[in-house]
Amino acid sequence: MPYEPPSTPGDDAKPERGDDADATALVSAPLVIRSHLSDIGAILDLPTKRPTRNTAAIEAIEVPRPVSTRIWSQWLSVGVLVVSALIVTVSFWPASSPTMPESLLGDWVTSHPQYADRHLAFTPTEVLISTGDGAAPVRHPIMSLQLKRHADSTVIALIYKVGGSPVEMHAAWMETGSQRLVFDRPAGLTWERPAVR
């Protein structure tokens, strides 16, 4: 049973005119509140109508426009052109010339009887060789150079140009003690640094 407050004398009396006005005010109160809320919404720049479930679902789903095949083919052709240009550029890019290590640069002499009158020297990008009889050394550009380090020596594989055709040179570079270049052809041919005078 719900709670009922005790009745006081005069509760059963007819409402006066002022009581009628209060009842009308209570009925119109939601309209006043609604207009105040609309004013607040306008100040806060809120949407005028609350979205329904259907409109909210439609707004949430954004379907991207399909990309046409014409646009795809244009981008594909641009991509093919860019890749082709890169391949052509790389294939015609000049190869960097190999550089001789600084410790090998300069003159080398040999005591081998067959090559004693010859001259051998290295610059960073060339091999200088003279054939003897007081001939000036001929410069040959180095085409490729490979160095392989071993325990106490470095194996040198060198290719240089003579009249447009490649010539190979293989030697072991002994770095310990007095520096020596030991060639494999002819076997045992050794070149050393010239004595300082």
MODELLER restraints for C-alpha pairs under 7 A, 6 or more apart:
rsr = mdl.restraints
at = mdl.atoms
rsr.add(forms.Gaussian(group=physical.xy_distance, feature=features.Distance(at['CA:97:A'], at['CA:125:A']), mean=6.82, stdev=0.5))
rsr.add(forms.Gaussian(group=physical.xy_distance, feature=features.Distance(at['CA:97:A'], at['CA:143:A']), mean=6.78, stdev=0.5))
rsr.add(forms.Gaussian(group=physical.xy_distance, feature=features.Distance(at['CA:98:A'], at['CA:125:A']), mean=6.47, stdev=0.5))
rsr.add(forms.Gaussian(group=physical.xy_distance, feature=features.Distance(at['CA:98:A'], at['CA:142:A']), mean=6.79, stdev=0.5))
rsr.add(forms.Gaussian(group=physical.xy_distance, feature=features.Distance(at['CA:98:A'], at['CA:143:A']), mean=6.90, stdev=0.5))
rsr.add(forms.Gaussian(group=physical.xy_distance, feature=features.Distance(at['CA:98:A'], at['CA:144:A']), mean=5.81, stdev=0.5))
rsr.add(forms.Gaussian(group=physical.xy_distance, feature=features.Distance(at['CA:98:A'], at['CA:145:A']), mean=5.93, stdev=0.5))
rsr.add(forms.Gaussian(group=physical.xy_distance, feature=features.Distance(at['CA:99:A'], at['CA:124:A']), mean=5.04, stdev=0.5))
rsr.add(forms.Gaussian(group=physical.xy_distance, feature=features.Distance(at['CA:99:A'], at['CA:125:A']), mean=5.48, stdev=0.5))
rsr.add(forms.Gaussian(group=physical.xy_distance, feature=features.Distance(at['CA:100:A'], at['CA:124:A']), mean=4.72, stdev=0.5))
rsr.add(forms.Gaussian(group=physical.xy_distance, feature=features.Distance(at['CA:100:A'], at['CA:125:A']), mean=6.42, stdev=0.5))
rsr.add(forms.Gaussian(group=physical.xy_distance, feature=features.Distance(at['CA:104:A'], at['CA:122:A']), mean=6.73, stdev=0.5))
rsr.add(forms.Gaussian(group=physical.xy_distance, feature=features.Distance(at['CA:105:A'], at['CA:121:A']), mean=6.97, stdev=0.5))
rsr.add(forms.Gaussian(group=physical.xy_distance, feature=features.Distance(at['CA:105:A'], at['CA:122:A']), mean=4.83, stdev=0.5))
rsr.add(forms.Gaussian(group=physical.xy_distance, feature=features.Distance(at['CA:105:A'], at['CA:123:A']), mean=5.42, stdev=0.5))
rsr.add(forms.Gaussian(group=physical.xy_distance, feature=features.Distance(at['CA:105:A'], at['CA:124:A']), mean=6.79, stdev=0.5))
rsr.add(forms.Gaussian(group=physical.xy_distance, feature=features.Distance(at['CA:106:A'], at['CA:121:A']), mean=5.23, stdev=0.5))
rsr.add(forms.Gaussian(group=physical.xy_distance, feature=features.Distance(at['CA:106:A'], at['CA:122:A']), mean=5.35, stdev=0.5))
rsr.add(forms.Gaussian(group=physical.xy_distance, feature=features.Distance(at['CA:106:A'], at['CA:123:A']), mean=6.57, stdev=0.5))
rsr.add(forms.Gaussian(group=physical.xy_distance, feature=features.Distance(at['CA:107:A'], at['CA:120:A']), mean=6.00, stdev=0.5))
rsr.add(forms.Gaussian(group=physical.xy_distance, feature=features.Distance(at['CA:107:A'], at['CA:121:A']), mean=4.27, stdev=0.5))
rsr.add(forms.Gaussian(group=physical.xy_distance, feature=features.Distance(at['CA:107:A'], at['CA:122:A']), mean=6.82, stdev=0.5))
rsr.add(forms.Gaussian(group=physical.xy_distance, feature=features.Distance(at['CA:107:A'], at['CA:193:A']), mean=6.62, stdev=0.5))
rsr.add(forms.Gaussian(group=physical.xy_distance, feature=features.Distance(at['CA:108:A'], at['CA:120:A']), mean=5.36, stdev=0.5))
rsr.add(forms.Gaussian(group=physical.xy_distance, feature=features.Distance(at['CA:108:A'], at['CA:121:A']), mean=5.78, stdev=0.5))
rsr.add(forms.Gaussian(group=physical.xy_distance, feature=features.Distance(at['CA:108:A'], at['CA:191:A']), mean=5.75, stdev=0.5))
rsr.add(forms.Gaussian(group=physical.xy_distance, feature=features.Distance(at['CA:108:A'], at['CA:192:A']), mean=5.31, stdev=0.5))
rsr.add(forms.Gaussian(group=physical.xy_distance, feature=features.Distance(at['CA:108:A'], at['CA:193:A']), mean=4.86, stdev=0.5))
rsr.add(forms.Gaussian(group=physical.xy_distance, feature=features.Distance(at['CA:108:A'], at['CA:194:A']), mean=6.12, stdev=0.5))
rsr.add(forms.Gaussian(group=physical.xy_distance, feature=features.Distance(at['CA:109:A'], at['CA:119:A']), mean=6.51, stdev=0.5))
rsr.add(forms.Gaussian(group=physical.xy_distance, feature=features.Distance(at['CA:109:A'], at['CA:120:A']), mean=6.74, stdev=0.5))
rsr.add(forms.Gaussian(group=physical.xy_distance, feature=features.Distance(at['CA:109:A'], at['CA:191:A']), mean=5.21, stdev=0.5))
rsr.add(forms.Gaussian(group=physical.xy_distance, feature=features.Distance(at['CA:109:A'], at['CA:192:A']), mean=5.33, stdev=0.5))
rsr.add(forms.Gaussian(group=physical.xy_distance, feature=features.Distance(at['CA:109:A'], at['CA:193:A']), mean=6.11, stdev=0.5))
rsr.add(forms.Gaussian(group=physical.xy_distance, feature=features.Distance(at['CA:109:A'], at['CA:194:A']), mean=5.76, stdev=0.5))
rsr.add(forms.Gaussian(group=physical.xy_distance, feature=features.Distance(at['CA:110:A'], at['CA:116:A']), mean=5.59, stdev=0.5))
rsr.add(forms.Gaussian(group=physical.xy_distance, feature=features.Distance(at['CA:110:A'], at['CA:190:A']), mean=6.08, stdev=0.5))
rsr.add(forms.Gaussian(group=physical.xy_distance, feature=features.Distance(at['CA:110:A'], at['CA:191:A']), mean=4.53, stdev=0.5))
rsr.add(forms.Gaussian(group=physical.xy_distance, feature=features.Distance(at['CA:110:A'], at['CA:192:A']), mean=6.11, stdev=0.5))
rsr.add(forms.Gaussian(group=physical.xy_distance, feature=features.Distance(at['CA:112:A'], at['CA:189:A']), mean=6.60, stdev=0.5))
rsr.add(forms.Gaussian(group=physical.xy_distance, feature=features.Distance(at['CA:117:A'], at['CA:132:A']), mean=4.90, stdev=0.5))
rsr.add(forms.Gaussian(group=physical.xy_distance, feature=features.Distance(at['CA:117:A'], at['CA:133:A']), mean=6.87, stdev=0.5))
rsr.add(forms.Gaussian(group=physical.xy_distance, feature=features.Distance(at['CA:118:A'], at['CA:130:A']), mean=5.49, stdev=0.5))
rsr.add(forms.Gaussian(group=physical.xy_distance, feature=features.Distance(at['CA:118:A'], at['CA:131:A']), mean=5.24, stdev=0.5))
rsr.add(forms.Gaussian(group=physical.xy_distance, feature=features.Distance(at['CA:118:A'], at['CA:132:A']), mean=4.50, stdev=0.5))
rsr.add(forms.Gaussian(group=physical.xy_distance, feature=features.Distance(at['CA:119:A'], at['CA:129:A']), mean=5.54, stdev=0.5))
rsr.add(forms.Gaussian(group=physical.xy_distance, feature=features.Distance(at['CA:119:A'], at['CA:130:A']), mean=4.93, stdev=0.5))
rsr.add(forms.Gaussian(group=physical.xy_distance, feature=features.Distance(at['CA:119:A'], at['CA:137:A']), mean=6.96, stdev=0.5))
rsr.add(forms.Gaussian(group=physical.xy_distance, feature=features.Distance(at['CA:120:A'], at['CA:128:A']), mean=5.71, stdev=0.5))
rsr.add(forms.Gaussian(group=physical.xy_distance, feature=features.Distance(at['CA:120:A'], at['CA:129:A']), mean=4.86, stdev=0.5))
rsr.add(forms.Gaussian(group=physical.xy_distance, feature=features.Distance(at['CA:120:A'], at['CA:130:A']), mean=6.80, stdev=0.5))
rsr.add(forms.Gaussian(group=physical.xy_distance, feature=features.Distance(at['CA:121:A'], at['CA:127:A']), mean=6.02, stdev=0.5))
rsr.add(forms.Gaussian(group=physical.xy_distance, feature=features.Distance(at['CA:121:A'], at['CA:128:A']), mean=4.97, stdev=0.5))
rsr.add(forms.Gaussian(group=physical.xy_distance, feature=features.Distance(at['CA:121:A'], at['CA:129:A']), mean=6.67, stdev=0.5))
rsr.add(forms.Gaussian(group=physical.xy_distance, feature=features.Distance(at['CA:122:A'], at['CA:128:A']), mean=6.03, stdev=0.5))
rsr.add(forms.Gaussian(group=physical.xy_distance, feature=features.Distance(at['CA:125:A'], at['CA:141:A']), mean=6.11, stdev=0.5))
rsr.add(forms.Gaussian(group=physical.xy_distance, feature=features.Distance(at['CA:125:A'], at['CA:142:A']), mean=5.58, stdev=0.5))
rsr.add(forms.Gaussian(group=physical.xy_distance, feature=features.Distance(at['CA:126:A'], at['CA:139:A']), mean=6.24, stdev=0.5))
rsr.add(forms.Gaussian(group=physical.xy_distance, feature=features.Distance(at['CA:126:A'], at['CA:140:A']), mean=5.42, stdev=0.5))
rsr.add(forms.Gaussian(group=physical.xy_distance, feature=features.Distance(at['CA:126:A'], at['CA:141:A']), mean=4.43, stdev=0.5))
rsr.add(forms.Gaussian(group=physical.xy_distance, feature=features.Distance(at['CA:126:A'], at['CA:142:A']), mean=5.15, stdev=0.5))
rsr.add(forms.Gaussian(group=physical.xy_distance, feature=features.Distance(at['CA:127:A'], at['CA:139:A']), mean=5.84, stdev=0.5))
rsr.add(forms.Gaussian(group=physical.xy_distance, feature=features.Distance(at['CA:127:A'], at['CA:140:A']), mean=5.17, stdev=0.5))
rsr.add(forms.Gaussian(group=physical.xy_distance, feature=features.Distance(at['CA:127:A'], at['CA:141:A']), mean=6.43, stdev=0.5))
rsr.add(forms.Gaussian(group=physical.xy_distance, feature=features.Distance(at['CA:127:A'], at['CA:142:A']), mean=6.67, stdev=0.5))
rsr.add(forms.Gaussian(group=physical.xy_distance, feature=features.Distance(at['CA:128:A'], at['CA:137:A']), mean=5.53, stdev=0.5))
rsr.add(forms.Gaussian(group=physical.xy_distance, feature=features.Distance(at['CA:128:A'], at['CA:138:A']), mean=5.41, stdev=0.5))
rsr.add(forms.Gaussian(group=physical.xy_distance, feature=features.Distance(at['CA:128:A'], at['CA:139:A']), mean=4.62, stdev=0.5))
rsr.add(forms.Gaussian(group=physical.xy_distance, feature=features.Distance(at['CA:128:A'], at['CA:140:A']), mean=6.26, stdev=0.5))
rsr.add(forms.Gaussian(group=physical.xy_distance, feature=features.Distance(at['CA:129:A'], at['CA:137:A']), mean=4.94, stdev=0.5))
rsr.add(forms.Gaussian(group=physical.xy_distance, feature=features.Distance(at['CA:129:A'], at['CA:138:A']), mean=5.38, stdev=0.5))
rsr.add(forms.Gaussian(group=physical.xy_distance, feature=features.Distance(at['CA:129:A'], at['CA:139:A']), mean=6.77, stdev=0.5))
rsr.add(forms.Gaussian(group=physical.xy_distance, feature=features.Distance(at['CA:130:A'], at['CA:136:A']), mean=5.95, stdev=0.5))
rsr.add(forms.Gaussian(group=physical.xy_distance, feature=features.Distance(at['CA:130:A'], at['CA:137:A']), mean=4.03, stdev=0.5))
rsr.add(forms.Gaussian(group=physical.xy_distance, feature=features.Distance(at['CA:130:A'], at['CA:138:A']), mean=5.99, stdev=0.5))
rsr.add(forms.Gaussian(group=physical.xy_distance, feature=features.Distance(at['CA:140:A'], at['CA:160:A']), mean=6.05, stdev=0.5))
rsr.add(forms.Gaussian(group=physical.xy_distance, feature=features.Distance(at['CA:140:A'], at['CA:161:A']), mean=5.54, stdev=0.5))
rsr.add(forms.Gaussian(group=physical.xy_distance, feature=features.Distance(at['CA:140:A'], at['CA:162:A']), mean=6.15, stdev=0.5))
rsr.add(forms.Gaussian(group=physical.xy_distance, feature=features.Distance(at['CA:141:A'], at['CA:160:A']), mean=5.60, stdev=0.5))
rsr.add(forms.Gaussian(group=physical.xy_distance, feature=features.Distance(at['CA:141:A'], at['CA:161:A']), mean=5.75, stdev=0.5))
rsr.add(forms.Gaussian(group=physical.xy_distance, feature=features.Distance(at['CA:142:A'], at['CA:159:A']), mean=6.07, stdev=0.5))
rsr.add(forms.Gaussian(group=physical.xy_distance, feature=features.Distance(at['CA:142:A'], at['CA:160:A']), mean=4.30, stdev=0.5))
rsr.add(forms.Gaussian(group=physical.xy_distance, feature=features.Distance(at['CA:142:A'], at['CA:161:A']), mean=6.64, stdev=0.5))
rsr.add(forms.Gaussian(group=physical.xy_distance, feature=features.Distance(at['CA:143:A'], at['CA:159:A']), mean=5.46, stdev=0.5))
rsr.add(forms.Gaussian(group=physical.xy_distance, feature=features.Distance(at['CA:143:A'], at['CA:160:A']), mean=5.12, stdev=0.5))
rsr.add(forms.Gaussian(group=physical.xy_distance, feature=features.Distance(at['CA:143:A'], at['CA:161:A']), mean=6.77, stdev=0.5))
rsr.add(forms.Gaussian(group=physical.xy_distance, feature=features.Distance(at['CA:144:A'], at['CA:158:A']), mean=5.88, stdev=0.5))
rsr.add(forms.Gaussian(group=physical.xy_distance, feature=features.Distance(at['CA:144:A'], at['CA:159:A']), mean=5.21, stdev=0.5))
rsr.add(forms.Gaussian(group=physical.xy_distance, feature=features.Distance(at['CA:145:A'], at['CA:157:A']), mean=5.84, stdev=0.5))
rsr.add(forms.Gaussian(group=physical.xy_distance, feature=features.Distance(at['CA:145:A'], at['CA:158:A']), mean=4.66, stdev=0.5))
rsr.add(forms.Gaussian(group=physical.xy_distance, feature=features.Distance(at['CA:145:A'], at['CA:159:A']), mean=6.53, stdev=0.5))
rsr.add(forms.Gaussian(group=physical.xy_distance, feature=features.Distance(at['CA:146:A'], at['CA:156:A']), mean=5.89, stdev=0.5))
rsr.add(forms.Gaussian(group=physical.xy_distance, feature=features.Distance(at['CA:146:A'], at['CA:157:A']), mean=5.08, stdev=0.5))
rsr.add(forms.Gaussian(group=physical.xy_distance, feature=features.Distance(at['CA:146:A'], at['CA:158:A']), mean=6.48, stdev=0.5))
rsr.add(forms.Gaussian(group=physical.xy_distance, feature=features.Distance(at['CA:147:A'], at['CA:154:A']), mean=6.36, stdev=0.5))
rsr.add(forms.Gaussian(group=physical.xy_distance, feature=features.Distance(at['CA:147:A'], at['CA:155:A']), mean=5.68, stdev=0.5))
rsr.add(forms.Gaussian(group=physical.xy_distance, feature=features.Distance(at['CA:147:A'], at['CA:156:A']), mean=4.88, stdev=0.5))
rsr.add(forms.Gaussian(group=physical.xy_distance, feature=features.Distance(at['CA:147:A'], at['CA:157:A']), mean=6.52, stdev=0.5))
rsr.add(forms.Gaussian(group=physical.xy_distance, feature=features.Distance(at['CA:148:A'], at['CA:154:A']), mean=5.43, stdev=0.5))
rsr.add(forms.Gaussian(group=physical.xy_distance, feature=features.Distance(at['CA:148:A'], at['CA:155:A']), mean=5.03, stdev=0.5))
rsr.add(forms.Gaussian(group=physical.xy_distance, feature=features.Distance(at['CA:148:A'], at['CA:156:A']), mean=6.69, stdev=0.5))
rsr.add(forms.Gaussian(group=physical.xy_distance, feature=features.Distance(at['CA:149:A'], at['CA:155:A']), mean=6.37, stdev=0.5))
rsr.add(forms.Gaussian(group=physical.xy_distance, feature=features.Distance(at['CA:152:A'], at['CA:174:A']), mean=6.67, stdev=0.5))
rsr.add(forms.Gaussian(group=physical.xy_distance, feature=features.Distance(at['CA:152:A'], at['CA:175:A']), mean=6.90, stdev=0.5))
rsr.add(forms.Gaussian(group=physical.xy_distance, feature=features.Distance(at['CA:152:A'], at['CA:176:A']), mean=6.78, stdev=0.5))
rsr.add(forms.Gaussian(group=physical.xy_distance, feature=features.Distance(at['CA:153:A'], at['CA:172:A']), mean=6.35, stdev=0.5))
rsr.add(forms.Gaussian(group=physical.xy_distance, feature=features.Distance(at['CA:153:A'], at['CA:173:A']), mean=5.42, stdev=0.5))
rsr.add(forms.Gaussian(group=physical.xy_distance, feature=features.Distance(at['CA:153:A'], at['CA:174:A']), mean=4.72, stdev=0.5))
rsr.add(forms.Gaussian(group=physical.xy_distance, feature=features.Distance(at['CA:153:A'], at['CA:175:A']), mean=6.09, stdev=0.5))
rsr.add(forms.Gaussian(group=physical.xy_distance, feature=features.Distance(at['CA:154:A'], at['CA:172:A']), mean=5.71, stdev=0.5))
rsr.add(forms.Gaussian(group=physical.xy_distance, feature=features.Distance(at['CA:154:A'], at['CA:173:A']), mean=5.05, stdev=0.5))
rsr.add(forms.Gaussian(group=physical.xy_distance, feature=features.Distance(at['CA:154:A'], at['CA:174:A']), mean=6.80, stdev=0.5))
rsr.add(forms.Gaussian(group=physical.xy_distance, feature=features.Distance(at['CA:155:A'], at['CA:171:A']), mean=5.98, stdev=0.5))
rsr.add(forms.Gaussian(group=physical.xy_distance, feature=features.Distance(at['CA:155:A'], at['CA:172:A']), mean=4.53, stdev=0.5))
rsr.add(forms.Gaussian(group=physical.xy_distance, feature=features.Distance(at['CA:155:A'], at['CA:173:A']), mean=6.15, stdev=0.5))
rsr.add(forms.Gaussian(group=physical.xy_distance, feature=features.Distance(at['CA:156:A'], at['CA:170:A']), mean=5.64, stdev=0.5))
rsr.add(forms.Gaussian(group=physical.xy_distance, feature=features.Distance(at['CA:156:A'], at['CA:171:A']), mean=5.29, stdev=0.5))
rsr.add(forms.Gaussian(group=physical.xy_distance, feature=features.Distance(at['CA:156:A'], at['CA:172:A']), mean=6.06, stdev=0.5))
rsr.add(forms.Gaussian(group=physical.xy_distance, feature=features.Distance(at['CA:156:A'], at['CA:173:A']), mean=6.98, stdev=0.5))
rsr.add(forms.Gaussian(group=physical.xy_distance, feature=features.Distance(at['CA:157:A'], at['CA:169:A']), mean=6.05, stdev=0.5))
rsr.add(forms.Gaussian(group=physical.xy_distance, feature=features.Distance(at['CA:157:A'], at['CA:170:A']), mean=4.82, stdev=0.5))
rsr.add(forms.Gaussian(group=physical.xy_distance, feature=features.Distance(at['CA:157:A'], at['CA:171:A']), mean=6.93, stdev=0.5))
rsr.add(forms.Gaussian(group=physical.xy_distance, feature=features.Distance(at['CA:158:A'], at['CA:168:A']), mean=5.76, stdev=0.5))
rsr.add(forms.Gaussian(group=physical.xy_distance, feature=features.Distance(at['CA:158:A'], at['CA:169:A']), mean=5.04, stdev=0.5))
rsr.add(forms.Gaussian(group=physical.xy_distance, feature=features.Distance(at['CA:158:A'], at['CA:170:A']), mean=6.30, stdev=0.5))
rsr.add(forms.Gaussian(group=physical.xy_distance, feature=features.Distance(at['CA:159:A'], at['CA:166:A']), mean=6.16, stdev=0.5))
rsr.add(forms.Gaussian(group=physical.xy_distance, feature=features.Distance(at['CA:159:A'], at['CA:167:A']), mean=5.47, stdev=0.5))
rsr.add(forms.Gaussian(group=physical.xy_distance, feature=features.Distance(at['CA:159:A'], at['CA:168:A']), mean=4.50, stdev=0.5))
rsr.add(forms.Gaussian(group=physical.xy_distance, feature=features.Distance(at['CA:159:A'], at['CA:169:A']), mean=6.17, stdev=0.5))
rsr.add(forms.Gaussian(group=physical.xy_distance, feature=features.Distance(at['CA:160:A'], at['CA:166:A']), mean=5.56, stdev=0.5))
rsr.add(forms.Gaussian(group=physical.xy_distance, feature=features.Distance(at['CA:160:A'], at['CA:167:A']), mean=5.42, stdev=0.5))
rsr.add(forms.Gaussian(group=physical.xy_distance, feature=features.Distance(at['CA:160:A'], at['CA:168:A']), mean=6.63, stdev=0.5))
rsr.add(forms.Gaussian(group=physical.xy_distance, feature=features.Distance(at['CA:161:A'], at['CA:167:A']), mean=6.06, stdev=0.5))
rsr.add(forms.Gaussian(group=physical.xy_distance, feature=features.Distance(at['CA:170:A'], at['CA:183:A']), mean=6.03, stdev=0.5))
rsr.add(forms.Gaussian(group=physical.xy_distance, feature=features.Distance(at['CA:170:A'], at['CA:184:A']), mean=6.36, stdev=0.5))
rsr.add(forms.Gaussian(group=physical.xy_distance, feature=features.Distance(at['CA:171:A'], at['CA:181:A']), mean=6.02, stdev=0.5))
rsr.add(forms.Gaussian(group=physical.xy_distance, feature=features.Distance(at['CA:171:A'], at['CA:182:A']), mean=5.27, stdev=0.5))
rsr.add(forms.Gaussian(group=physical.xy_distance, feature=features.Distance(at['CA:171:A'], at['CA:183:A']), mean=4.22, stdev=0.5))
rsr.add(forms.Gaussian(group=physical.xy_distance, feature=features.Distance(at['CA:171:A'], at['CA:184:A']), mean=6.12, stdev=0.5))
rsr.add(forms.Gaussian(group=physical.xy_distance, feature=features.Distance(at['CA:172:A'], at['CA:181:A']), mean=5.65, stdev=0.5))
rsr.add(forms.Gaussian(group=physical.xy_distance, feature=features.Distance(at['CA:172:A'], at['CA:182:A']), mean=5.11, stdev=0.5))
rsr.add(forms.Gaussian(group=physical.xy_distance, feature=features.Distance(at['CA:172:A'], at['CA:183:A']), mean=6.46, stdev=0.5))
rsr.add(forms.Gaussian(group=physical.xy_distance, feature=features.Distance(at['CA:173:A'], at['CA:180:A']), mean=5.89, stdev=0.5))
rsr.add(forms.Gaussian(group=physical.xy_distance, feature=features.Distance(at['CA:173:A'], at['CA:181:A']), mean=4.70, stdev=0.5))
rsr.add(forms.Gaussian(group=physical.xy_distance, feature=features.Distance(at['CA:173:A'], at['CA:182:A']), mean=6.54, stdev=0.5))
rsr.add(forms.Gaussian(group=physical.xy_distance, feature=features.Distance(at['CA:174:A'], at['CA:180:A']), mean=5.11, stdev=0.5))
rsr.add(forms.Gaussian(group=physical.xy_distance, feature=features.Distance(at['CA:174:A'], at['CA:181:A']), mean=6.29, stdev=0.5))
rsr.add(forms.Gaussian(group=physical.xy_distance, feature=features.Distance(at['CA:179:A'], at['CA:192:A']), mean=6.17, stdev=0.5))
rsr.add(forms.Gaussian(group=physical.xy_distance, feature=features.Distance(at['CA:179:A'], at['CA:193:A']), mean=6.64, stdev=0.5))
rsr.add(forms.Gaussian(group=physical.xy_distance, feature=features.Distance(at['CA:180:A'], at['CA:190:A']), mean=6.53, stdev=0.5))
rsr.add(forms.Gaussian(group=physical.xy_distance, feature=features.Distance(at['CA:180:A'], at['CA:191:A']), mean=5.64, stdev=0.5))
rsr.add(forms.Gaussian(group=physical.xy_distance, feature=features.Distance(at['CA:180:A'], at['CA:192:A']), mean=4.68, stdev=0.5))
rsr.add(forms.Gaussian(group=physical.xy_distance, feature=features.Distance(at['CA:181:A'], at['CA:190:A']), mean=5.50, stdev=0.5))
rsr.add(forms.Gaussian(group=physical.xy_distance, feature=features.Distance(at['CA:181:A'], at['CA:191:A']), mean=5.00, stdev=0.5))
rsr.add(forms.Gaussian(group=physical.xy_distance, feature=features.Distance(at['CA:181:A'], at['CA:192:A']), mean=6.41, stdev=0.5))
rsr.add(forms.Gaussian(group=physical.xy_distance, feature=features.Distance(at['CA:182:A'], at['CA:188:A']), mean=6.35, stdev=0.5))
rsr.add(forms.Gaussian(group=physical.xy_distance, feature=features.Distance(at['CA:182:A'], at['CA:189:A']), mean=5.79, stdev=0.5))
rsr.add(forms.Gaussian(group=physical.xy_distance, feature=features.Distance(at['CA:182:A'], at['CA:190:A']), mean=4.46, stdev=0.5))
rsr.add(forms.Gaussian(group=physical.xy_distance, feature=features.Distance(at['CA:182:A'], at['CA:191:A']), mean=6.51, stdev=0.5))
rsr.add(forms.Gaussian(group=physical.xy_distance, feature=features.Distance(at['CA:183:A'], at['CA:189:A']), mean=5.31, stdev=0.5))
rsr.add(forms.Gaussian(group=physical.xy_distance, feature=features.Distance(at['CA:183:A'], at['CA:190:A']), mean=6.27, stdev=0.5))
